[in-house]
Amino acid sequence: MSEKPEDRLIPAVDMRLGGLLEILRRSEFEKSKRLVEDKGRPAVTLSREFGCEAYPVAEQLKVILEKQTGERWVIMDKALLEVVAKNHHLSEEVLKGLGERSRILDEMLSTFSSRWKSEKDYFQLICQQILSLAGKGNVIIVGRGSPIITQSLKNAFHFRLFASPQFKISSISRRLGISSEAANALIQKKQKQRDDFIQNFLNRDSRDLSCYNLIFNNDRNSVDKMAATIADYLRPE
């Protein structure tokens, strides 16, 4: 299978599975020792317009939070979530402990579009994974409607990046090594796919600012600045 240009925006999935498995092992250990009563580890969701630098922010945020907390954090995105969904053993590991959140899931799904009737099994599994991982904490979830899916979780904090067309075109052109024209076409295509996904399956608009704790203008804020601001926001008061 040939690689799509946008696939080069994030590291290979196998580079990130180790962190996910460590998070899951820690969660099981704490349950066995009755330590999760609950430590309330935070979860972060990052939403962005296509072309904004959300994944670089997630990587830098992970570095800061691991130093800040002394614990392992994991980044979840579309690619990693889909790998887990297709791997039965991994999926079962992720979904352990979701039982106490089944009511939240049922209430959430009842608000979604009727599209769930035809394609619900796969996307319900993705939603279950997102809820389970966010509930465990120490996770940064990029995209996939995660700010909307996890709105009911008190330990989840939501951030969104936006930018001017010029910034997004320049960023994609630079990161993928493609022309401005090709970058603009890719941005238009991918943004429409994202907007349609959120509307069709979650019955919401990702541009609804009431979903977020903070929003960032990527034109005026560097990756380091945004990551540091989010990390500071998460510090206990």
PyRosetta script that sets phi, psi and omega in degrees:
from pyrosetta import init, pose_from_sequence

init()
pose = pose_from_sequence("MSEKPEDRLIPAVDMRLGGLLEILRRSEFEKSKRLVEDKGRPAVTLSREFGCEAYPVAEQLKVILEKQTGERWVIMDKALLEVVAKNHHLSEEVLKGLGERSRILDEMLSTFSSRWKSEKDYFQLICQQILSLAGKGNVIIVGRGSPIITQSLKNAFHFRLFASPQFKISSISRRLGISSEAANALIQKKQKQRDDFIQNFLNRDSRDLSCYNLIFNNDRNSVDKMAATIADYLRPE")
pose.set_psi(1, 125.9)
pose.set_omega(1, -178.7)
pose.set_phi(2, -72.8)
pose.set_psi(2, 147.2)
pose.set_omega(2, -177.9)
pose.set_phi(3, -78.0)
pose.set_psi(3, 134.6)
pose.set_omega(3, 174.2)
pose.set_phi(4, -80.2)
pose.set_psi(4, 148.4)
pose.set_omega(4, -179.6)
pose.set_phi(5, -53.8)
pose.set_psi(5, -42.9)
pose.set_omega(5, -176.5)
pose.set_phi(6, -67.5)
pose.set_psi(6, -18.5)
pose.set_omega(6, 178.8)
pose.set_phi(7, -66.1)
pose.set_psi(7, -19.6)
pose.set_omega(7, -179.3)
pose.set_phi(8, -81.7)
pose.set_psi(8, -1.3)
pose.set_omega(8, -178.7)
pose.set_phi(9, -76.0)
pose.set_psi(9, -19.4)
pose.set_omega(9, -177.6)
pose.set_phi(10, -133.8)
pose.set_psi(10, 155.5)
pose.set_omega(10, -179.5)
pose.set_phi(11, -64.9)
pose.set_psi(11, 162.8)
pose.set_omega(11, 178.1)
pose.set_phi(12, -60.6)
pose.set_psi(12, 147.9)
pose.set_omega(12, -176.1)
pose.set_phi(13, -59.7)
pose.set_psi(13, -40.6)
pose.set_omega(13, -174.3)
pose.set_phi(14, -64.9)
pose.set_psi(14, -16.2)
pose.set_omega(14, 177.6)
pose.set_phi(15, -75.5)
pose.set_psi(15, -15.6)
pose.set_omega(15, -172.5)
pose.set_phi(16, -113.6)
pose.set_psi(16, -8.7)
pose.set_omega(16, -177.9)
pose.set_phi(17, -65.0)
pose.set_psi(17, -32.3)
pose.set_omega(17, -178.8)
pose.set_phi(18, -59.5)
pose.set_psi(18, -42.9)
pose.set_omega(18, 179.4)
pose.set_phi(19, -64.2)
pose.set_psi(19, -40.7)
pose.set_omega(19, 178.4)
pose.set_phi(20, -62.1)
pose.set_psi(20, -46.0)
pose.set_omega(20, -178.7)
pose.set_phi(21, -64.1)
pose.set_psi(21, -35.1)
pose.set_omega(21, 177.5)
pose.set_phi(22, -65.9)
pose.set_psi(22, -40.9)
pose.set_omega(22, 177.4)
pose.set_phi(23, -60.1)
pose.set_psi(23, -43.6)
pose.set_omega(23, -178.6)
pose.set_phi(24, -66.6)
pose.set_psi(24, -41.2)
pose.set_omega(24, 178.1)
pose.set_phi(25, -63.8)
pose.set_psi(25, -40.5)
pose.set_omega(25, 179.2)
pose.set_phi(26, -63.2)
pose.set_psi(26, -40.8)
pose.set_omega(26, -179.4)
pose.set_phi(27, -62.3)
pose.set_psi(27, -43.3)
pose.set_omega(27, 179.8)
pose.set_phi(28, -67.0)
pose.set_psi(28, -38.8)
pose.set_omega(28, 178.7)
pose.set_phi(29, -62.1)
pose.set_psi(29, -44.1)
pose.set_omega(29, -178.0)
pose.set_phi(30, -66.4)
pose.set_psi(30, -36.6)
pose.set_omega(30, 176.9)
pose.set_phi(31, -63.4)
pose.set_psi(31, -42.2)
pose.set_omega(31, -178.8)
pose.set_phi(32, -66.0)
pose.set_psi(32, -27.8)
pose.set_omega(32, 179.3)
pose.set_phi(33, -96.3)
pose.set_psi(33, 5.0)
pose.set_omega(33, 179.4)
pose.set_phi(34, 56.0)
pose.set_psi(34, 43.6)
pose.set_omega(34, -179.0)
pose.set_phi(35, -98.2)
pose.set_psi(35, -11.7)
pose.set_omega(35, -174.3)
pose.set_phi(36, -95.7)
pose.set_psi(36, 79.5)
pose.set_omega(36, -174.7)
pose.set_phi(37, -120.3)
pose.set_psi(37, 13.0)
pose.set_omega(37, 21.3)
pose.set_phi(38, -138.7)
pose.set_psi(38, 142.3)
pose.set_omega(38, -180.0)
pose.set_phi(39, -71.8)
pose.set_psi(39, -15.6)
pose.set_omega(39, 176.1)
pose.set_phi(40, 61.1)
pose.set_psi(40, 43.8)
pose.set_omega(40, 176.9)
pose.set_phi(41, -61.4)
pose.set_psi(41, 137.7)
pose.set_omega(41, -177.0)
pose.set_phi(42, -76.4)
pose.set_psi(42, 155.4)
pose.set_omega(42, 171.0)
pose.set_phi(43, -123.1)
pose.set_psi(43, 144.3)
pose.set_omega(43, -178.2)
pose.set_phi(44, -117.8)
pose.set_psi(44, 133.8)
pose.set_omega(44, 169.3)
pose.set_phi(45, -112.8)
pose.set_psi(45, 138.3)
pose.set_omega(45, 178.0)
pose.set_phi(46, -120.3)
pose.set_psi(46, 116.5)
pose.set_omega(46, 175.4)
pose.set_phi(47, -109.2)
pose.set_psi(47, 149.0)
pose.set_omega(47, -179.1)
pose.set_phi(48, -157.5)
pose.set_psi(48, 155.1)
pose.set_omega(48, 167.0)
pose.set_phi(49, -72.5)
pose.set_psi(49, 142.6)
pose.set_omega(49, -179.4)
pose.set_phi(50, -61.4)
pose.set_psi(50, 129.1)
pose.set_omega(50, -176.5)
pose.set_phi(51, 110.4)
pose.set_psi(51, -18.6)
pose.set_omega(51, 173.0)
pose.set_phi(52, -76.4)
pose.set_psi(52, 161.5)
pose.set_omega(52, -170.2)
pose.set_phi(53, -98.1)
pose.set_psi(53, 56.4)
pose.set_omega(53, -177.2)
pose.set_phi(54, -67.8)
pose.set_psi(54, -41.9)
pose.set_omega(54, -177.7)
pose.set_phi(55, -67.7)
pose.set_psi(55, -42.2)
pose.set_omega(55, 173.0)
pose.set_phi(56, -58.8)
pose.set_psi(56, -36.6)
pose.set_omega(56, 176.0)
pose.set_phi(57, -63.7)
pose.set_psi(57, -43.8)
pose.set_omega(57, -180.0)
pose.set_phi(58, -60.7)
pose.set_psi(58, -41.9)
pose.set_omega(58, 179.5)
pose.set_phi(59, -63.9)
pose.set_psi(59, -44.6)
pose.set_omega(59, 179.6)
pose.set_phi(60, -68.2)
pose.set_psi(60, -39.5)
pose.set_omega(60, 177.9)
pose.set_phi(61, -61.7)
pose.set_psi(61, -40.5)
pose.set_omega(61, 178.1)
pose.set_phi(62, -58.6)
pose.set_psi(62, -45.0)
pose.set_omega(62, 179.2)
pose.set_phi(63, -60.4)
pose.set_psi(63, -46.7)
pose.set_omega(63, -178.0)
pose.set_phi(64, -64.5)
pose.set_psi(64, -45.6)
pose.set_omega(64, -175.9)
pose.set_phi(65, -69.2)
pose.set_psi(65, -33.3)
pose.set_omega(65, 177.3)
pose.set_phi(66, -66.5)
pose.set_psi(66, -37.3)
pose.set_omega(66, 175.6)
pose.set_phi(67, -70.0)
pose.set_psi(67, -38.1)
pose.set_omega(67, -175.9)
pose.set_phi(68, -70.5)
pose.set_psi(68, -37.7)
pose.set_omega(68, -174.7)
pose.set_phi(69, -102.8)
pose.set_psi(69, -19.1)
pose.set_omega(69, -175.0)
pose.set_phi(70, 71.4)
pose.set_psi(70, 18.3)
pose.set_omega(70, -178.7)
pose.set_phi(71, -127.3)
pose.set_psi(71, 161.8)
pose.set_omega(71, 179.4)
pose.set_phi(72, -77.1)
pose.set_psi(72, 138.6)
pose.set_omega(72, 172.7)
pose.set_phi(73, -120.0)
pose.set_psi(73, 156.4)
pose.set_omega(73, 179.6)
pose.set_phi(74, -131.0)
pose.set_psi(74, 144.7)
pose.set_omega(74, 176.2)
pose.set_phi(75, -101.5)
pose.set_psi(75, 125.1)
pose.set_omega(75, 176.6)
pose.set_phi(76, -112.5)
pose.set_psi(76, 132.9)
pose.set_omega(76, 175.5)
pose.set_phi(77, -138.1)
pose.set_psi(77, -174.8)
pose.set_omega(77, -176.8)
pose.set_phi(78, -53.8)
pose.set_psi(78, -47.4)
pose.set_omega(78, -175.5)
pose.set_phi(79, -62.6)
pose.set_psi(79, -45.7)
pose.set_omega(79, -177.8)
pose.set_phi(80, -70.1)
pose.set_psi(80, -39.5)
pose.set_omega(80, 177.4)
pose.set_phi(81, -61.0)
pose.set_psi(81, -40.1)
pose.set_omega(81, -178.6)
pose.set_phi(82, -70.5)
pose.set_psi(82, -36.3)
pose.set_omega(82, 176.1)
pose.set_phi(83, -62.2)
pose.set_psi(83, -43.8)
pose.set_omega(83, 179.4)
pose.set_phi(84, -64.3)
pose.set_psi(84, -41.8)
pose.set_omega(84, -178.8)
pose.set_phi(85, -60.9)
pose.set_psi(85, -32.9)
pose.set_omega(85, -177.1)
pose.set_phi(86, -88.5)
pose.set_psi(86, -10.0)
pose.set_omega(86, -179.8)
pose.set_phi(87, -105.0)
pose.set_psi(87, 107.8)
pose.set_omega(87, -172.1)
pose.set_phi(88, -58.7)
pose.set_psi(88, -44.7)
pose.set_omega(88, -177.5)
pose.set_phi(89, -63.5)
pose.set_psi(89, -47.8)
pose.set_omega(89, 179.1)
pose.set_phi(90, -62.1)
pose.set_psi(90, -40.8)
pose.set_omega(90, -178.9)
pose.set_phi(91, -62.0)
pose.set_psi(91, -42.4)
pose.set_omega(91, 178.2)
pose.set_phi(92, -63.1)
pose.set_psi(92, -38.4)
pose.set_omega(92, 178.9)
pose.set_phi(93, -64.0)
pose.set_psi(93, -44.1)
pose.set_omega(93, -179.5)
pose.set_phi(94, -62.9)
pose.set_psi(94, -40.2)
pose.set_omega(94, -172.5)
pose.set_phi(95, -83.2)
pose.set_psi(95, -4.3)
pose.set_omega(95, 176.0)
pose.set_phi(96, -59.8)
pose.set_psi(96, 135.2)
pose.set_omega(96, 176.9)
pose.set_phi(97, 84.2)
pose.set_psi(97, 4.2)
pose.set_omega(97, 179.8)
pose.set_phi(98, -77.2)
pose.set_psi(98, -15.3)
pose.set_omega(98, -173.8)
pose.set_phi(99, -50.7)
pose.set_psi(99, -42.0)
pose.set_omega(99, -177.5)
pose.set_phi(100, -69.1)
pose.set_psi(100, -12.7)
pose.set_omega(100, 179.1)
pose.set_phi(101, -106.9)
pose.set_psi(101, 10.3)
pose.set_omega(101, -176.9)
pose.set_phi(102, -62.8)
pose.set_psi(102, -34.7)
pose.set_omega(102, 179.4)
pose.set_phi(103, -63.7)
pose.set_psi(103, -42.2)
pose.set_omega(103, 177.9)
pose.set_phi(104, -60.7)
pose.set_psi(104, -43.9)
pose.set_omega(104, 180.0)
pose.set_phi(105, -62.1)
pose.set_psi(105, -45.8)
pose.set_omega(105, 179.7)
pose.set_phi(106, -60.0)
pose.set_psi(106, -44.6)
pose.set_omega(106, 180.0)
pose.set_phi(107, -64.4)
pose.set_psi(107, -39.4)
pose.set_omega(107, -179.3)
pose.set_phi(108, -65.7)
pose.set_psi(108, -47.7)
pose.set_omega(108, -177.1)
pose.set_phi(109, -64.4)
pose.set_psi(109, -28.4)
pose.set_omega(109, -178.3)
pose.set_phi(110, -67.5)
pose.set_psi(110, -17.5)
pose.set_omega(110, -179.3)
pose.set_phi(111, -93.7)
pose.set_psi(111, -5.7)
pose.set_omega(111, -173.5)
pose.set_phi(112, -85.7)
pose.set_psi(112, 172.7)
pose.set_omega(112, -176.4)
pose.set_phi(113, -67.1)
pose.set_psi(113, 159.0)
pose.set_omega(113, 176.6)
pose.set_phi(114, -66.6)
pose.set_psi(114, -9.7)
pose.set_omega(114, 176.2)
pose.set_phi(115, -58.1)
pose.set_psi(115, -23.2)
pose.set_omega(115, 178.1)
pose.set_phi(116, -59.2)
pose.set_psi(116, -25.8)
pose.set_omega(116, -176.2)
pose.set_phi(117, -65.4)
pose.set_psi(117, -28.3)
pose.set_omega(117, -177.8)
pose.set_phi(118, -101.2)
pose.set_psi(118, -27.3)
pose.set_omega(118, -175.9)
pose.set_phi(119, -130.9)
pose.set_psi(119, 25.0)
pose.set_omega(119, -169.0)
pose.set_phi(120, -70.6)
pose.set_psi(120, -34.8)
pose.set_omega(120, -172.8)
pose.set_phi(121, -56.9)
pose.set_psi(121, -50.0)
pose.set_omega(121, -176.8)
pose.set_phi(122, -67.5)
pose.set_psi(122, -47.0)
pose.set_omega(122, -176.0)
pose.set_phi(123, -75.6)
pose.set_psi(123, -27.2)
pose.set_omega(123, 172.3)
pose.set_phi(124, -64.7)
pose.set_psi(124, -38.3)
pose.set_omega(124, 178.5)
pose.set_phi(125, -64.0)
pose.set_psi(125, -42.6)
pose.set_omega(125, 177.2)
pose.set_phi(126, -60.6)
pose.set_psi(126, -44.8)
pose.set_omega(126, 179.6)
pose.set_phi(127, -63.6)
pose.set_psi(127, -40.8)
pose.set_omega(127, 177.8)
pose.set_phi(128, -61.2)
pose.set_psi(128, -42.3)
pose.set_omega(128, 178.6)
pose.set_phi(129, -62.1)
pose.set_psi(129, -45.8)
pose.set_omega(129, -178.6)
pose.set_phi(130, -62.0)
pose.set_psi(130, -44.7)
pose.set_omega(130, 179.1)
pose.set_phi(131, -63.4)
pose.set_psi(131, -43.4)
pose.set_omega(131, -178.4)
pose.set_phi(132, -64.1)
pose.set_psi(132, -47.1)
pose.set_omega(132, -178.7)
pose.set_phi(133, -66.5)
pose.set_psi(133, -42.0)
pose.set_omega(133, 178.5)
pose.set_phi(134, -63.7)
pose.set_psi(134, -37.9)
pose.set_omega(134, 178.9)
pose.set_phi(135, -64.4)
pose.set_psi(135, -32.3)
pose.set_omega(135, 177.9)
pose.set_phi(136, -73.9)
pose.set_psi(136, -28.0)
pose.set_omega(136, 178.7)
pose.set_phi(137, 84.0)
pose.set_psi(137, 179.3)
pose.set_omega(137, -178.3)
pose.set_phi(138, 56.5)
pose.set_psi(138, 38.7)
pose.set_omega(138, -179.9)
pose.set_phi(139, -134.1)
pose.set_psi(139, 142.2)
pose.set_omega(139, 175.1)
pose.set_phi(140, -115.6)
pose.set_psi(140, 113.2)
pose.set_omega(140, -175.3)
pose.set_phi(141, -105.6)
pose.set_psi(141, 120.9)
pose.set_omega(141, -177.2)
pose.set_phi(142, -101.5)
pose.set_psi(142, 115.9)
pose.set_omega(142, 174.4)
pose.set_phi(143, 72.3)
pose.set_psi(143, -155.0)
pose.set_omega(143, -179.3)
pose.set_phi(144, 61.5)
pose.set_psi(144, 24.8)
pose.set_omega(144, 179.0)
pose.set_phi(145, 70.7)
pose.set_psi(145, 16.5)
pose.set_omega(145, -174.4)
pose.set_phi(146, -59.3)
pose.set_psi(146, -35.0)
pose.set_omega(146, 178.0)
pose.set_phi(147, -62.6)
pose.set_psi(147, -34.7)
pose.set_omega(147, -179.7)
pose.set_phi(148, -76.8)
pose.set_psi(148, -44.4)
pose.set_omega(148, -177.8)
pose.set_phi(149, -61.5)
pose.set_psi(149, -35.8)
pose.set_omega(149, -173.5)
pose.set_phi(150, -102.1)
pose.set_psi(150, 15.8)
pose.set_omega(150, -178.0)
pose.set_phi(151, -56.5)
pose.set_psi(151, -31.1)
pose.set_omega(151, -175.9)
pose.set_phi(152, -81.2)
pose.set_psi(152, -9.8)
pose.set_omega(152, -177.6)
pose.set_phi(153, -86.6)
pose.set_psi(153, 124.4)
pose.set_omega(153, -176.2)
pose.set_phi(154, -71.0)
pose.set_psi(154, -21.1)
pose.set_omega(154, -179.3)
pose.set_phi(155, -91.3)
pose.set_psi(155, 3.0)
pose.set_omega(155, -177.1)
pose.set_phi(156, -98.5)
pose.set_psi(156, 136.1)
pose.set_omega(156, -179.4)
pose.set_phi(157, -125.6)
pose.set_psi(157, 137.1)
pose.set_omega(157, -166.6)
pose.set_phi(158, -120.2)
pose.set_psi(158, 133.6)
pose.set_omega(158, -176.8)
pose.set_phi(159, -135.4)
pose.set_psi(159, 145.4)
pose.set_omega(159, -178.3)
pose.set_phi(160, -133.5)
pose.set_psi(160, 141.7)
pose.set_omega(160, 177.5)
pose.set_phi(161, -111.8)
pose.set_psi(161, 136.6)
pose.set_omega(161, 172.4)
pose.set_phi(162, -134.3)
pose.set_psi(162, 165.5)
pose.set_omega(162, -178.8)
pose.set_phi(163, -162.3)
pose.set_psi(163, 165.8)
pose.set_omega(163, 176.8)
pose.set_phi(164, -71.7)
pose.set_psi(164, 158.0)
pose.set_omega(164, 176.1)
pose.set_phi(165, -56.2)
pose.set_psi(165, -38.7)
pose.set_omega(165, -178.5)
pose.set_phi(166, -62.2)
pose.set_psi(166, -42.6)
pose.set_omega(166, 179.8)
pose.set_phi(167, -63.6)
pose.set_psi(167, -46.3)
pose.set_omega(167, -175.9)
pose.set_phi(168, -64.7)
pose.set_psi(168, -41.5)
pose.set_omega(168, 178.7)
pose.set_phi(169, -63.1)
pose.set_psi(169, -45.6)
pose.set_omega(169, -179.4)
pose.set_phi(170, -63.3)
pose.set_psi(170, -41.7)
pose.set_omega(170, -178.2)
pose.set_phi(171, -65.3)
pose.set_psi(171, -48.0)
pose.set_omega(171, -179.0)
pose.set_phi(172, -66.5)
pose.set_psi(172, -40.5)
pose.set_omega(172, 178.7)
pose.set_phi(173, -60.7)
pose.set_psi(173, -43.5)
pose.set_omega(173, -179.4)
pose.set_phi(174, -69.4)
pose.set_psi(174, -46.2)
pose.set_omega(174, -174.1)
pose.set_phi(175, -72.6)
pose.set_psi(175, -30.3)
pose.set_omega(175, -178.4)
pose.set_phi(176, -102.1)
pose.set_psi(176, -8.8)
pose.set_omega(176, -179.7)
pose.set_phi(177, 66.5)
pose.set_psi(177, 39.9)
pose.set_omega(177, 179.6)
pose.set_phi(178, -121.0)
pose.set_psi(178, 168.5)
pose.set_omega(178, -178.2)
pose.set_phi(179, -70.7)
pose.set_psi(179, 162.8)
pose.set_omega(179, 176.9)
pose.set_phi(180, -60.8)
pose.set_psi(180, -38.2)
pose.set_omega(180, -179.9)
pose.set_phi(181, -65.0)
pose.set_psi(181, -44.5)
pose.set_omega(181, 178.5)
pose.set_phi(182, -65.9)
pose.set_psi(182, -38.0)
pose.set_omega(182, 178.6)
pose.set_phi(183, -63.7)
pose.set_psi(183, -43.5)
pose.set_omega(183, -179.8)
pose.set_phi(184, -63.5)
pose.set_psi(184, -42.3)
pose.set_omega(184, 178.9)
pose.set_phi(185, -63.2)
pose.set_psi(185, -41.3)
pose.set_omega(185, 179.6)
pose.set_phi(186, -65.3)
pose.set_psi(186, -40.9)
pose.set_omega(186, 179.1)
pose.set_phi(187, -60.8)
pose.set_psi(187, -46.6)
pose.set_omega(187, -178.9)
pose.set_phi(188, -62.1)
pose.set_psi(188, -42.8)
pose.set_omega(188, -179.0)
pose.set_phi(189, -65.2)
pose.set_psi(189, -50.7)
pose.set_omega(189, -175.4)
pose.set_phi(190, -69.5)
pose.set_psi(190, -35.7)
pose.set_omega(190, 179.2)
pose.set_phi(191, -66.3)
pose.set_psi(191, -39.4)
pose.set_omega(191, 177.6)
pose.set_phi(192, -64.0)
pose.set_psi(192, -41.0)
pose.set_omega(192, 178.3)
pose.set_phi(193, -61.4)
pose.set_psi(193, -42.4)
pose.set_omega(193, -179.7)
pose.set_phi(194, -66.6)
pose.set_psi(194, -45.4)
pose.set_omega(194, -179.9)
pose.set_phi(195, -62.0)
pose.set_psi(195, -41.7)
pose.set_omega(195, -179.9)
pose.set_phi(196, -65.6)
pose.set_psi(196, -39.6)
pose.set_omega(196, 179.9)
pose.set_phi(197, -61.7)
pose.set_psi(197, -49.2)
pose.set_omega(197, -178.4)
pose.set_phi(198, -62.2)
pose.set_psi(198, -42.0)
pose.set_omega(198, -177.9)
pose.set_phi(199, -71.6)
pose.set_psi(199, -45.2)
pose.set_omega(199, -173.8)
pose.set_phi(200, -74.1)
pose.set_psi(200, -36.6)
pose.set_omega(200, -174.5)
pose.set_phi(201, -103.3)
pose.set_psi(201, -28.4)
pose.set_omega(201, -179.0)
pose.set_phi(202, -110.2)
pose.set_psi(202, -7.4)
pose.set_omega(202, 176.7)
pose.set_phi(203, 57.4)
pose.set_psi(203, 36.2)
pose.set_omega(203, -179.8)
pose.set_phi(204, -137.9)
pose.set_psi(204, 171.0)
pose.set_omega(204, 176.9)
pose.set_phi(205, -113.5)
pose.set_psi(205, 119.1)
pose.set_omega(205, -177.7)
pose.set_phi(206, -65.1)
pose.set_psi(206, -15.1)
pose.set_omega(206, 178.8)
pose.set_phi(207, -86.1)
pose.set_psi(207, 1.6)
pose.set_omega(207, 176.3)
pose.set_phi(208, -70.0)
pose.set_psi(208, 106.9)
pose.set_omega(208, -172.1)
pose.set_phi(209, -70.0)
pose.set_psi(209, -13.3)
pose.set_omega(209, 178.9)
pose.set_phi(210, -68.6)
pose.set_psi(210, -11.1)
pose.set_omega(210, -179.8)
pose.set_phi(211, -79.8)
pose.set_psi(211, -13.7)
pose.set_omega(211, -166.0)
pose.set_phi(212, -115.8)
pose.set_psi(212, 149.2)
pose.set_omega(212, 173.5)
pose.set_phi(213, -78.0)
pose.set_psi(213, -40.3)
pose.set_omega(213, 178.6)
pose.set_phi(214, -145.9)
pose.set_psi(214, 150.4)
pose.set_omega(214, 171.7)
pose.set_phi(215, -123.8)
pose.set_psi(215, 151.4)
pose.set_omega(215, -176.8)
pose.set_phi(216, -127.6)
pose.set_psi(216, 137.0)
pose.set_omega(216, 170.8)
pose.set_phi(217, -87.7)
pose.set_psi(217, 110.5)
pose.set_omega(217, -175.2)
pose.set_phi(218, -67.6)
pose.set_psi(218, -22.3)
pose.set_omega(218, 175.5)
pose.set_phi(219, -62.3)
pose.set_psi(219, -37.2)
pose.set_omega(219, -168.8)
pose.set_phi(220, -108.4)
pose.set_psi(220, -0.2)
pose.set_omega(220, -179.4)
pose.set_phi(221, -132.1)
pose.set_psi(221, 127.1)
pose.set_omega(221, 178.5)
pose.set_phi(222, -74.1)
pose.set_psi(222, 165.4)
pose.set_omega(222, 175.8)
pose.set_phi(223, -56.5)
pose.set_psi(223, -47.0)
pose.set_omega(223, -179.1)
pose.set_phi(224, -61.9)
pose.set_psi(224, -41.4)
pose.set_omega(224, -178.9)
pose.set_phi(225, -65.0)
pose.set_psi(225, -44.8)
pose.set_omega(225, -179.2)
pose.set_phi(226, -65.7)
pose.set_psi(226, -43.4)
pose.set_omega(226, 179.7)
pose.set_phi(227, -62.9)
pose.set_psi(227, -43.8)
pose.set_omega(227, -179.9)
pose.set_phi(228, -65.0)
pose.set_psi(228, -38.3)
pose.set_omega(228, 179.8)
pose.set_phi(229, -65.6)
pose.set_psi(229, -43.4)
pose.set_omega(229, 178.6)
pose.set_phi(230, -63.9)
pose.set_psi(230, -44.3)
pose.set_omega(230, 179.6)
pose.set_phi(231, -60.6)
pose.set_psi(231, -40.7)
pose.set_omega(231, 178.8)
pose.set_phi(232, -66.5)
pose.set_psi(232, -37.8)
pose.set_omega(232, 178.2)
pose.set_phi(233, -60.4)
pose.set_psi(233, -34.1)
pose.set_omega(233, -176.6)
pose.set_phi(234, -80.4)
pose.set_psi(234, -12.4)
pose.set_omega(234, -179.4)
pose.set_phi(235, -61.8)
pose.set_psi(235, 135.7)
pose.set_omega(235, 177.7)
pose.set_phi(236, -59.9)
pose.set_psi(236, 141.4)
pose.set_omega(236, -179.4)
pose.set_phi(237, -77.1)
pose.dump_pdb("model.pdb")
